[in-house]
Amino acid sequence: MKVVFHNDFYQVYTSDPAAAAGRMEAIVEAIKDDVIFVEAQPALEAHIAAVHSGLHIESVRQMGLYEISALAAGGAVRAAEIGLLEPSFGLVRPPGHHASTNSSWGFCYFNNIAIAIEALKRAKKIETAFVLDIDLHYGDGTVNILGKHDYVTICNVEARDQKSYMDVVTTELASCTADIIGVSAGFDNHQQDWGGLLSTENYREIGEKVRQAARRCEGGCFGVLEGGYNHRVLGENVMAFLKGLSGG
């Protein structure tokens, strides 16, 4: 399975948990023997400007975070392109699903998955898309950007118990029809992370259900890293999701 990554993502670019030292290292260590790494390239500013205002782009630039944020967005675009042919994953940071057209919060600056999906649509590589957000937190930025487009369906999974959560995932994926399924893959809802809900096996099951849905739709699928902050379990959770997504 191809994983889009860049060594610059090891940088500690701010003081927030998504940028913490050791976070990306924990994931790479867990998956390195089972994946093929593809080097990320920065997103074209035209791709970023397709979903973010000029004022927002300039604000990120003024914070000194444009380069790393553009690299993350470009990694997501590349993962989406690969995903049209085979399951793939964008191992990127900063995360993106709290970035709206004109603002951002929650450790996010540019909305990686929105940039990726809109890039595919504008290049006429897809007609329809489905976004599954499994992060602990609601992907308000993705809804702000993509929610106004009728070619995209967005599911932010919200449930109070593990069975209900997985039932929502199963139901939504069983009924979706899309040329590409993109997963905002946050791992902070794990039993040993902030949310305390999902098991490592649940992440494998989610990946498998995404792959099966994409196959049924005769389309593609990809994931992009969002949250996940317990370095002791993050790598194995990502690996479980990738195994399910790839059929490994």
Contacts in CASP RR format, 6 or more apart in sequence:
PFRMAT RR
TARGET T0000
AUTHOR 0000-0000-0000
METHOD contacts of the structure
MODEL  1
MKVVFHNDFYQVYTSDPAAAAGRMEAIVEAIKDDVIFVEAQPALEAHIAA
VHSGLHIESVRQMGLYEISALAAGGAVRAAEIGLLEPSFGLVRPPGHHAS
TNSSWGFCYFNNIAIAIEALKRAKKIETAFVLDIDLHYGDGTVNILGKHD
YVTICNVEARDQKSYMDVVTTELASCTADIIGVSAGFDNHQQDWGGLLST
ENYREIGEKVRQAARRCEGGCFGVLEGGYNHRVLGENVMAFLKGLSGG
1 34 0 8 1.000
1 35 0 8 1.000
1 36 0 8 1.000
1 86 0 8 1.000
1 87 0 8 1.000
1 88 0 8 1.000
1 89 0 8 1.000
1 242 0 8 1.000
1 245 0 8 1.000
1 246 0 8 1.000
1 248 0 8 1.000
2 35 0 8 1.000
2 36 0 8 1.000
2 37 0 8 1.000
2 38 0 8 1.000
2 79 0 8 1.000
2 82 0 8 1.000
2 86 0 8 1.000
2 88 0 8 1.000
2 89 0 8 1.000
3 31 0 8 1.000
3 35 0 8 1.000
3 36 0 8 1.000
3 37 0 8 1.000
3 38 0 8 1.000
3 88 0 8 1.000
3 89 0 8 1.000
3 90 0 8 1.000
3 91 0 8 1.000
3 242 0 8 1.000
4 37 0 8 1.000
4 38 0 8 1.000
4 39 0 8 1.000
4 40 0 8 1.000
4 75 0 8 1.000
4 76 0 8 1.000
4 78 0 8 1.000
4 79 0 8 1.000
4 82 0 8 1.000
4 88 0 8 1.000
4 89 0 8 1.000
4 90 0 8 1.000
4 91 0 8 1.000
4 92 0 8 1.000
5 28 0 8 1.000
5 37 0 8 1.000
5 38 0 8 1.000
5 39 0 8 1.000
5 40 0 8 1.000
5 90 0 8 1.000
5 91 0 8 1.000
5 92 0 8 1.000
6 39 0 8 1.000
6 40 0 8 1.000
6 71 0 8 1.000
6 75 0 8 1.000
6 92 0 8 1.000
8 68 0 8 1.000
8 71 0 8 1.000
9 24 0 8 1.000
9 40 0 8 1.000
9 68 0 8 1.000
9 71 0 8 1.000
9 72 0 8 1.000
9 91 0 8 1.000
9 92 0 8 1.000
9 93 0 8 1.000
10 22 0 8 1.000
10 24 0 8 1.000
10 25 0 8 1.000
11 19 0 8 1.000
11 68 0 8 1.000
12 19 0 8 1.000
12 20 0 8 1.000
12 21 0 8 1.000
13 19 0 8 1.000
13 65 0 8 1.000
13 68 0 8 1.000
13 94 0 8 1.000
14 65 0 8 1.000
14 94 0 8 1.000
14 107 0 8 1.000
16 106 0 8 1.000
16 107 0 8 1.000
17 23 0 8 1.000
17 107 0 8 1.000
17 229 0 8 1.000
18 93 0 8 1.000
18 94 0 8 1.000
18 95 0 8 1.000
18 106 0 8 1.000
18 107 0 8 1.000
18 227 0 8 1.000
18 229 0 8 1.000
19 93 0 8 1.000
19 94 0 8 1.000
19 107 0 8 1.000
20 229 0 8 1.000
20 231 0 8 1.000
22 231 0 8 1.000
23 93 0 8 1.000
23 228 0 8 1.000
23 229 0 8 1.000
23 231 0 8 1.000
23 234 0 8 1.000
24 91 0 8 1.000
24 93 0 8 1.000
26 231 0 8 1.000
26 232 0 8 1.000
26 234 0 8 1.000
26 235 0 8 1.000
27 91 0 8 1.000
27 225 0 8 1.000
27 234 0 8 1.000
27 235 0 8 1.000
27 238 0 8 1.000
28 91 0 8 1.000
29 235 0 8 1.000
30 234 0 8 1.000
30 235 0 8 1.000
30 236 0 8 1.000
30 238 0 8 1.000
30 239 0 8 1.000
31 91 0 8 1.000
31 235 0 8 1.000
31 238 0 8 1.000
31 239 0 8 1.000
31 242 0 8 1.000
34 239 0 8 1.000
34 242 0 8 1.000
34 243 0 8 1.000
35 89 0 8 1.000
35 242 0 8 1.000
38 78 0 8 1.000
38 82 0 8 1.000
40 71 0 8 1.000
40 72 0 8 1.000
40 74 0 8 1.000
40 75 0 8 1.000
40 78 0 8 1.000
40 90 0 8 1.000
40 92 0 8 1.000
41 71 0 8 1.000
41 74 0 8 1.000
41 75 0 8 1.000
41 78 0 8 1.000
42 67 0 8 1.000
42 70 0 8 1.000
42 71 0 8 1.000
42 73 0 8 1.000
42 74 0 8 1.000
43 70 0 8 1.000
43 71 0 8 1.000
43 73 0 8 1.000
43 74 0 8 1.000
43 75 0 8 1.000
43 76 0 8 1.000
43 77 0 8 1.000
43 110 0 8 1.000
43 115 0 8 1.000
43 119 0 8 1.000
45 57 0 8 1.000
45 70 0 8 1.000
47 73 0 8 1.000
47 74 0 8 1.000
47 77 0 8 1.000
47 115 0 8 1.000
47 118 0 8 1.000
47 119 0 8 1.000
48 57 0 8 1.000
48 70 0 8 1.000
48 73 0 8 1.000
48 110 0 8 1.000
48 115 0 8 1.000
49 57 0 8 1.000
50 115 0 8 1.000
50 118 0 8 1.000
50 119 0 8 1.000
50 122 0 8 1.000
51 101 0 8 1.000
51 111 0 8 1.000
51 114 0 8 1.000
51 115 0 8 1.000
51 118 0 8 1.000
51 145 0 8 1.000
52 99 0 8 1.000
52 101 0 8 1.000
52 102 0 8 1.000
52 110 0 8 1.000
52 111 0 8 1.000
53 101 0 8 1.000
53 102 0 8 1.000
55 102 0 8 1.000
56 101 0 8 1.000
56 102 0 8 1.000
56 103 0 8 1.000
56 104 0 8 1.000
57 66 0 8 1.000
60 66 0 8 1.000
60 69 0 8 1.000
60 104 0 8 1.000
60 109 0 8 1.000
60 110 0 8 1.000
63 109 0 8 1.000
65 94 0 8 1.000
65 109 0 8 1.000
68 93 0 8 1.000
68 94 0 8 1.000
69 94 0 8 1.000
69 109 0 8 1.000
69 110 0 8 1.000
70 110 0 8 1.000
71 92 0 8 1.000
72 92 0 8 1.000
72 93 0 8 1.000
72 94 0 8 1.000
72 95 0 8 1.000
72 96 0 8 1.000
72 110 0 8 1.000
72 112 0 8 1.000
73 92 0 8 1.000
73 110 0 8 1.000
73 111 0 8 1.000
73 112 0 8 1.000
73 115 0 8 1.000
73 116 0 8 1.000
74 92 0 8 1.000
74 112 0 8 1.000
74 115 0 8 1.000
74 116 0 8 1.000
75 90 0 8 1.000
75 92 0 8 1.000
75 112 0 8 1.000
75 116 0 8 1.000
76 90 0 8 1.000
76 92 0 8 1.000
76 112 0 8 1.000
76 113 0 8 1.000
76 115 0 8 1.000
76 116 0 8 1.000
76 224 0 8 1.000
77 115 0 8 1.000
77 116 0 8 1.000
77 119 0 8 1.000
78 90 0 8 1.000
79 88 0 8 1.000
79 89 0 8 1.000
79 90 0 8 1.000
79 116 0 8 1.000
79 222 0 8 1.000
79 223 0 8 1.000
79 224 0 8 1.000
80 88 0 8 1.000
80 116 0 8 1.000
80 117 0 8 1.000
80 119 0 8 1.000
80 120 0 8 1.000
80 180 0 8 1.000
80 182 0 8 1.000
80 222 0 8 1.000
81 120 0 8 1.000
81 125 0 8 1.000
82 88 0 8 1.000
82 222 0 8 1.000
83 180 0 8 1.000
83 220 0 8 1.000
83 221 0 8 1.000
83 222 0 8 1.000
84 120 0 8 1.000
84 125 0 8 1.000
84 126 0 8 1.000
84 179 0 8 1.000
84 180 0 8 1.000
84 219 0 8 1.000
84 220 0 8 1.000
85 220 0 8 1.000
87 210 0 8 1.000
87 211 0 8 1.000
87 214 0 8 1.000
87 220 0 8 1.000
87 221 0 8 1.000
87 222 0 8 1.000
87 245 0 8 1.000
87 246 0 8 1.000
87 247 0 8 1.000
88 222 0 8 1.000
88 223 0 8 1.000
89 185 0 8 1.000
89 222 0 8 1.000
89 223 0 8 1.000
89 224 0 8 1.000
89 225 0 8 1.000
89 238 0 8 1.000
89 241 0 8 1.000
89 242 0 8 1.000
89 245 0 8 1.000
90 222 0 8 1.000
90 223 0 8 1.000
90 224 0 8 1.000
90 225 0 8 1.000
91 225 0 8 1.000
91 238 0 8 1.000
92 112 0 8 1.000
92 224 0 8 1.000
92 225 0 8 1.000
93 225 0 8 1.000
94 107 0 8 1.000
94 108 0 8 1.000
94 109 0 8 1.000
94 110 0 8 1.000
95 106 0 8 1.000
95 107 0 8 1.000
95 108 0 8 1.000
95 112 0 8 1.000
95 186 0 8 1.000
95 225 0 8 1.000
95 226 0 8 1.000
95 227 0 8 1.000
96 104 0 8 1.000
96 108 0 8 1.000
96 109 0 8 1.000
96 110 0 8 1.000
96 111 0 8 1.000
96 112 0 8 1.000
96 113 0 8 1.000
96 141 0 8 1.000
96 184 0 8 1.000
96 226 0 8 1.000
97 108 0 8 1.000
97 111 0 8 1.000
97 112 0 8 1.000
97 113 0 8 1.000
97 133 0 8 1.000
97 135 0 8 1.000
97 137 0 8 1.000
97 139 0 8 1.000
97 140 0 8 1.000
97 141 0 8 1.000
97 142 0 8 1.000
97 184 0 8 1.000
97 226 0 8 1.000
98 104 0 8 1.000
98 105 0 8 1.000
98 106 0 8 1.000
98 107 0 8 1.000
98 108 0 8 1.000
98 137 0 8 1.000
98 139 0 8 1.000
98 140 0 8 1.000
98 141 0 8 1.000
99 108 0 8 1.000
99 109 0 8 1.000
99 110 0 8 1.000
99 111 0 8 1.000
99 114 0 8 1.000
99 141 0 8 1.000
99 145 0 8 1.000
100 111 0 8 1.000
100 140 0 8 1.000
100 141 0 8 1.000
100 144 0 8 1.000
100 145 0 8 1.000
101 144 0 8 1.000
101 145 0 8 1.000
104 110 0 8 1.000
104 111 0 8 1.000
104 141 0 8 1.000
106 137 0 8 1.000
107 227 0 8 1.000
108 141 0 8 1.000
111 141 0 8 1.000
111 142 0 8 1.000
111 145 0 8 1.000
112 224 0 8 1.000
113 131 0 8 1.000
113 142 0 8 1.000
113 182 0 8 1.000
113 184 0 8 1.000
113 223 0 8 1.000
113 224 0 8 1.000
114 141 0 8 1.000
114 142 0 8 1.000
114 145 0 8 1.000
114 146 0 8 1.000
116 182 0 8 1.000
116 222 0 8 1.000
116 224 0 8 1.000
117 126 0 8 1.000
117 129 0 8 1.000
117 131 0 8 1.000
117 146 0 8 1.000
117 152 0 8 1.000
117 180 0 8 1.000
117 182 0 8 1.000
118 145 0 8 1.000
118 146 0 8 1.000
120 126 0 8 1.000
120 129 0 8 1.000
120 180 0 8 1.000
121 127 0 8 1.000
121 129 0 8 1.000
121 149 0 8 1.000
121 151 0 8 1.000
125 179 0 8 1.000
126 151 0 8 1.000
126 178 0 8 1.000
126 179 0 8 1.000
126 180 0 8 1.000
127 151 0 8 1.000
127 179 0 8 1.000
128 151 0 8 1.000
128 152 0 8 1.000
128 153 0 8 1.000
128 177 0 8 1.000
128 178 0 8 1.000
128 179 0 8 1.000
128 180 0 8 1.000
129 146 0 8 1.000
129 151 0 8 1.000
129 152 0 8 1.000
129 153 0 8 1.000
129 178 0 8 1.000
129 179 0 8 1.000
129 180 0 8 1.000
129 181 0 8 1.000
129 182 0 8 1.000
130 152 0 8 1.000
130 153 0 8 1.000
130 154 0 8 1.000
130 155 0 8 1.000
130 176 0 8 1.000
130 177 0 8 1.000
130 178 0 8 1.000
130 180 0 8 1.000
130 181 0 8 1.000
130 182 0 8 1.000
130 213 0 8 1.000
131 142 0 8 1.000
131 146 0 8 1.000
131 152 0 8 1.000
131 153 0 8 1.000
131 154 0 8 1.000
131 155 0 8 1.000
131 181 0 8 1.000
131 182 0 8 1.000
131 183 0 8 1.000
131 184 0 8 1.000
132 155 0 8 1.000
132 157 0 8 1.000
132 169 0 8 1.000
132 172 0 8 1.000
132 173 0 8 1.000
132 181 0 8 1.000
132 182 0 8 1.000
132 183 0 8 1.000
132 184 0 8 1.000
132 206 0 8 1.000
132 210 0 8 1.000
133 139 0 8 1.000
133 142 0 8 1.000
133 154 0 8 1.000
133 155 0 8 1.000
133 156 0 8 1.000
133 157 0 8 1.000
133 183 0 8 1.000
133 184 0 8 1.000
133 226 0 8 1.000
134 157 0 8 1.000
134 169 0 8 1.000
134 183 0 8 1.000
134 184 0 8 1.000
134 185 0 8 1.000
134 186 0 8 1.000
134 189 0 8 1.000
134 206 0 8 1.000
135 184 0 8 1.000
135 185 0 8 1.000
135 186 0 8 1.000
135 188 0 8 1.000
135 189 0 8 1.000
135 226 0 8 1.000
135 227 0 8 1.000
136 186 0 8 1.000
136 188 0 8 1.000
136 189 0 8 1.000
136 193 0 8 1.000
136 194 0 8 1.000
136 195 0 8 1.000
136 227 0 8 1.000
137 188 0 8 1.000
138 156 0 8 1.000
138 158 0 8 1.000
139 156 0 8 1.000
139 184 0 8 1.000
142 154 0 8 1.000
142 184 0 8 1.000
143 154 0 8 1.000
143 156 0 8 1.000
146 152 0 8 1.000
146 154 0 8 1.000
147 154 0 8 1.000
153 176 0 8 1.000
153 178 0 8 1.000
155 168 0 8 1.000
155 172 0 8 1.000
155 176 0 8 1.000
157 165 0 8 1.000
157 168 0 8 1.000
157 169 0 8 1.000
157 172 0 8 1.000
158 168 0 8 1.000
159 165 0 8 1.000
159 167 0 8 1.000
159 168 0 8 1.000
159 197 0 8 1.000
161 197 0 8 1.000
162 197 0 8 1.000
162 198 0 8 1.000
162 199 0 8 1.000
162 202 0 8 1.000
165 189 0 8 1.000
165 197 0 8 1.000
165 198 0 8 1.000
165 202 0 8 1.000
166 202 0 8 1.000
166 205 0 8 1.000
166 206 0 8 1.000
169 206 0 8 1.000
169 209 0 8 1.000
170 209 0 8 1.000
173 181 0 8 1.000
173 209 0 8 1.000
173 210 0 8 1.000
173 212 0 8 1.000
173 213 0 8 1.000
174 213 0 8 1.000
176 213 0 8 1.000
176 217 0 8 1.000
177 217 0 8 1.000
178 217 0 8 1.000
178 219 0 8 1.000
179 217 0 8 1.000
179 219 0 8 1.000
179 220 0 8 1.000
180 214 0 8 1.000
180 219 0 8 1.000
180 220 0 8 1.000
180 221 0 8 1.000
180 222 0 8 1.000
181 210 0 8 1.000
181 213 0 8 1.000
181 214 0 8 1.000
181 217 0 8 1.000
181 219 0 8 1.000
181 220 0 8 1.000
181 221 0 8 1.000
181 222 0 8 1.000
182 210 0 8 1.000
182 221 0 8 1.000
182 222 0 8 1.000
182 223 0 8 1.000
182 224 0 8 1.000
183 206 0 8 1.000
183 207 0 8 1.000
183 210 0 8 1.000
183 221 0 8 1.000
183 222 0 8 1.000
183 223 0 8 1.000
183 224 0 8 1.000
183 245 0 8 1.000
184 223 0 8 1.000
184 224 0 8 1.000
184 226 0 8 1.000
185 223 0 8 1.000
185 224 0 8 1.000
185 225 0 8 1.000
185 226 0 8 1.000
185 238 0 8 1.000
185 241 0 8 1.000
186 225 0 8 1.000
186 226 0 8 1.000
186 227 0 8 1.000
186 228 0 8 1.000
187 193 0 8 1.000
187 203 0 8 1.000
187 227 0 8 1.000
187 228 0 8 1.000
187 234 0 8 1.000
187 237 0 8 1.000
187 238 0 8 1.000
187 241 0 8 1.000
188 194 0 8 1.000
188 195 0 8 1.000
188 226 0 8 1.000
188 227 0 8 1.000
188 228 0 8 1.000
188 229 0 8 1.000
189 195 0 8 1.000
189 196 0 8 1.000
189 197 0 8 1.000
189 198 0 8 1.000
190 196 0 8 1.000
190 197 0 8 1.000
190 198 0 8 1.000
190 199 0 8 1.000
190 200 0 8 1.000
190 203 0 8 1.000
190 228 0 8 1.000
190 230 0 8 1.000
190 233 0 8 1.000
190 237 0 8 1.000
191 197 0 8 1.000
191 198 0 8 1.000
191 199 0 8 1.000
192 230 0 8 1.000
192 232 0 8 1.000
192 233 0 8 1.000
193 228 0 8 1.000
193 229 0 8 1.000
193 230 0 8 1.000
193 233 0 8 1.000
193 234 0 8 1.000
194 228 0 8 1.000
194 229 0 8 1.000
200 233 0 8 1.000
200 236 0 8 1.000
200 237 0 8 1.000
200 240 0 8 1.000
201 240 0 8 1.000
203 237 0 8 1.000
203 238 0 8 1.000
203 240 0 8 1.000
203 241 0 8 1.000
204 240 0 8 1.000
204 241 0 8 1.000
204 243 0 8 1.000
204 244 0 8 1.000
205 244 0 8 1.000
206 241 0 8 1.000
206 244 0 8 1.000
207 241 0 8 1.000
207 244 0 8 1.000
207 245 0 8 1.000
208 244 0 8 1.000
208 245 0 8 1.000
208 247 0 8 1.000
210 221 0 8 1.000
210 244 0 8 1.000
210 245 0 8 1.000
211 221 0 8 1.000
211 244 0 8 1.000
211 245 0 8 1.000
211 246 0 8 1.000
211 247 0 8 1.000
213 221 0 8 1.000
214 220 0 8 1.000
214 221 0 8 1.000
221 245 0 8 1.000
223 245 0 8 1.000
225 238 0 8 1.000
228 234 0 8 1.000
228 237 0 8 1.000
END
